[in-house]
Amino acid sequence: MRALRRLVGGLLWILGAVLGLVALLLCLTVILLPLGLPLLRLSRRLSGSAVRLMMPRPLAHPVEELGRSGRKVRRRVKSEAPSPPRSGKKVRKQAKKLRKALARG
């Protein structure tokens, strides 16, 4: 699977580079400038997609990977979190407990 992703990423990268060169040539002529600018934007998107395909998943999608491992921590902290206090002294005490629970996990 990894080899297939890299192969597709490489092909997309080559396609994006060729499309970028064509877009630059179109941008040189004033008449074809309206065609060259969208093609240049498309080539940038293709190159970005190609790089993301070639990277490992945790590097390409760090937020999704954090979300997967962070669910367990969130459940544990939520279960250990106290109910909302009413006075200032209780607030400080419960905040201290919560900081300790977060430091453990």
C-alpha positions in Angstrom: 0.0 0.0 0.0 2.8 2.4 0.9 4.6 1.7 -2.5 1.3 2.4 -4.3 0.8 5.7 -2.5 4.4 6.8 -3.3 4.0 5.8 -6.9 0.7 7.8 -7.3 2.3 10.7 -5.4 5.2 10.7 -7.8 3.0 10.6 -10.8 0.9 13.5 -9.4 4.0 15.4 -8.7 5.3 15.0 -12.3 1.8 15.9 -13.6 1.7 19.0 -11.4 5.2 20.1 -12.6 4.3 19.7 -16.3 1.0 21.5 -15.7 2.9 24.3 -13.9 5.2 24.8 -16.9 2.3 24.9 -19.3 0.6 27.4 -17.0 3.7 29.6 -16.9 3.9 29.6 -20.7 0.2 30.6 -20.9 0.8 33.4 -18.4 3.5 34.9 -20.5 1.0 35.8 -23.2 -1.5 38.5 -22.2 -4.4 36.9 -24.1 -4.1 33.5 -22.5 -3.5 34.9 -18.9 -7.1 34.0 -17.8 -6.3 30.3 -18.7 -2.9 30.3 -17.2 -3.8 31.5 -13.7 -6.3 28.8 -12.9 -4.0 26.2 -14.3 -1.2 27.4 -12.1 -3.5 27.1 -9.1 -4.4 23.6 -10.1 -0.7 22.6 -10.5 0.0 23.9 -7.0 -2.8 21.8 -5.6 -1.7 18.7 -7.4 1.9 19.2 -6.1 0.6 19.6 -2.6 -1.5 16.5 -2.8 1.4 14.6 -4.2 3.7 15.6 -1.3 1.0 14.6 1.2 0.6 11.2 -0.5 4.3 10.5 -0.2 4.5 11.5 3.5 3.7 9.0 6.3 0.2 9.4 7.7 1.1 11.0 11.1 3.1 13.7 9.3 0.4 14.3 6.6 -2.5 14.4 9.0 -1.3 15.3 12.5 -4.6 16.6 13.8 -6.4 13.3 12.9 -3.7 11.2 14.5 -3.9 13.4 17.6 -7.7 13.0 17.7 -7.4 9.2 17.6 -5.0 9.0 20.6 -6.5 11.9 22.4 -9.9 10.3 22.8 -8.7 8.0 25.6 -7.1 10.9 27.5 -10.3 13.0 27.0 -12.5 10.2 28.5 -10.2 9.7 31.5 -9.9 13.4 32.3 -13.6 13.9 31.8 -14.4 11.0 34.3 -11.9 12.4 36.8 -13.1 16.0 36.5 -15.1 17.2 39.5 -18.4 19.0 39.3 -18.3 22.8 39.1 -17.6 24.4 42.5 -19.3 27.4 44.0 -16.6 29.2 46.1 -13.1 30.4 45.2 -11.2 28.0 47.5 -12.9 25.0 46.0 -12.2 26.3 42.5 -8.4 26.4 43.2 -8.5 23.0 44.8 -10.3 21.4 41.9 -8.1 23.1 39.4 -5.0 21.7 41.2 -6.6 18.2 41.0 -7.3 18.6 37.3 -3.7 19.8 36.5 -2.4 16.7 38.3 -4.7 14.5 36.3 -3.5 16.1 33.0 0.1 15.8 34.0 -0.2 12.1 34.5 -1.7 11.4 31.1 
